Amino acid sequence: MRNLNVLYVEDDEITRMVLSRQLSAEYSNIFQAADGKEGLRIYKEILPDVVITDLTMPVMSGMEMIMHILEIRPDQPIIVLTGCYDESQHFLDCVVISKPVVATDIFKTVESLGI
């Protein structure tokens, strides 16, 4: 198990619960949020090693949250999980993984980021 603080932001409760359980098998601390506003609040409290987020969420979108996070820490590693990926979209320096997501894809991505 790697000693990492991971913030996982996903509005679908079942998806969030299932993937969080899988992530907790690999990483020591998984923090969950149901939307971008909650995610940003938690981000400011814990300053995680990596942020994993959906884009389409109520209250505050993942993209809005990402913009706020990058104002705080421009080099924050962020992984975007989305089923709506269009290569013409601009995701700053985020890594994009298309849904449906397999936990091993996230593990490999985190490792490739050198976190």
C-alpha positions as a printed NumPy array, in Angstrom:
array([[  0.   ,   0.   ,   0.   ],
       [  1.352,   3.393,  -0.991],
       [  1.203,   6.271,   1.465],
       [ -0.732,   8.754,  -0.675],
       [ -3.556,  11.168,   0.015],
       [ -6.022,  10.861,  -2.859],
       [ -9.022,  13.142,  -3.372],
       [-11.709,  11.444,  -5.463],
       [-14.581,  13.646,  -6.678],
       [-17.561,  11.919,  -8.32 ],
       [-21.267,  12.76 ,  -8.143],
       [-22.543,   9.224,  -8.797],
       [-22.665,   7.677,  -5.332],
       [-22.368,   4.047,  -6.415],
       [-19.441,   4.725,  -8.73 ],
       [-17.757,   6.769,  -5.985],
       [-18.216,   4.005,  -3.398],
       [-16.994,   1.206,  -5.66 ],
       [-13.931,   3.02 ,  -7.001],
       [-13.058,   4.427,  -3.565],
       [-13.011,   0.898,  -2.183],
       [-10.693,  -0.207,  -4.995],
       [ -8.434,   2.825,  -4.503],
       [ -8.214,   2.188,  -0.751],
       [ -6.647,  -1.212,  -1.481],
       [ -3.705,   0.588,  -3.103],
       [ -3.487,   3.999,  -1.385],
       [ -3.505,   4.803,   2.318],
       [ -5.919,   7.762,   2.431],
       [ -8.923,   8.232,   0.132],
       [-10.993,  11.384,   0.593],
       [-14.335,  11.546,  -1.218],
       [-16.485,  14.409,  -2.46 ],
       [-19.817,  14.406,  -4.318],
       [-19.299,  17.622,  -6.306],
       [-16.688,  20.222,  -7.179],
       [-17.595,  22.583,  -4.348],
       [-17.169,  19.881,  -1.723],
       [-14.043,  18.67 ,  -3.51 ],
       [-12.471,  22.135,  -3.417],
       [-13.263,  22.495,   0.291],
       [-11.628,  19.142,   1.06 ],
       [ -8.716,  19.944,  -1.25 ],
       [ -7.904,  23.078,   0.749],
       [ -7.983,  21.083,   3.993],
       [ -5.764,  18.171,   2.979],
       [ -3.727,  19.314,  -0.073],
       [ -3.725,  15.788,  -1.528],
       [ -0.971,  14.131,  -3.526],
       [ -3.359,  13.532,  -6.434],
       [ -6.882,  14.607,  -7.398],
       [ -9.133,  12.247,  -9.368],
       [-12.305,  13.868, -10.647],
       [-15.301,  13.591, -12.903],
       [-16.201,  16.653, -14.974],
       [-19.993,  16.761, -15.097],
       [-21.279,  17.327, -11.56 ],
       [-23.884,  19.48 ,  -9.821],
       [-23.107,  22.593,  -7.762],
       [-19.596,  23.056,  -9.235],
       [-18.27 ,  21.184, -12.254],
       [-15.018,  19.302, -12.221],
       [-13.512,  21.833, -14.646],
       [-14.405,  24.739, -12.35 ],
       [-12.88 ,  22.887,  -9.408],
       [ -9.729,  22.134, -11.423],
       [ -9.315,  25.825, -12.286],
       [ -9.516,  26.778,  -8.583],
       [ -7.108,  24.011,  -7.583],
       [ -4.547,  25.078, -10.176],
       [ -4.693,  28.636,  -8.834],
       [ -3.672,  27.229,  -5.446],
       [ -1.099,  24.746,  -6.764],
       [ -0.282,  24.992, -10.496],
       [  1.633,  21.683, -10.496],
       [ -1.117,  19.635,  -8.774],
       [ -1.396,  16.181, -10.385],
       [ -4.988,  15.761, -11.582],
       [ -6.616,  12.795, -13.285],
       [ -9.903,  13.452, -15.088],
       [-12.352,  10.552, -15.433],
       [-14.966,  11.251, -18.06 ],
       [-17.309,   9.562, -20.443],
       [-17.65 ,  12.79 , -22.418],
       [-14.087,  13.219, -23.627],
       [-13.624,  15.04 , -26.884],
       [-10.021,  15.494, -27.999],
       [-10.819,  19.067, -28.993],
       [-11.479,  19.864, -25.32 ],
       [ -8.664,  21.45 , -23.375],
       [ -7.893,  19.863, -20.007],
       [ -4.878,  21.972, -19.065],
       [ -2.189,  19.562, -17.877],
       [ -4.596,  16.944, -16.578],
       [ -4.405,  13.295, -17.514],
       [ -7.681,  12.027, -19.004],
       [ -9.02 ,   8.493, -18.552],
       [-12.217,   7.599, -20.388],
       [-15.084,   5.953, -18.527],
       [-15.843,   3.227, -17.741],
       [-12.78 ,   3.227, -15.52 ],
       [-10.817,   0.242, -14.317],
       [ -8.888,   0.83 , -11.086],
       [ -5.69 ,  -0.61 , -12.59 ],
       [ -5.761,   2.204, -15.182],
       [ -5.683,   4.718, -12.332],
       [ -2.874,   2.853, -10.536],
       [ -0.77 ,   2.832, -13.719],
       [ -1.498,   6.513, -14.346],
       [ -0.528,   7.556, -10.815],
       [  2.693,   5.558, -11.158],
       [  3.465,   7.147, -14.553],
       [  3.043,  10.595, -12.982],
       [  5.791,   9.752, -10.514],
       [  3.609,  10.366,  -7.493]])
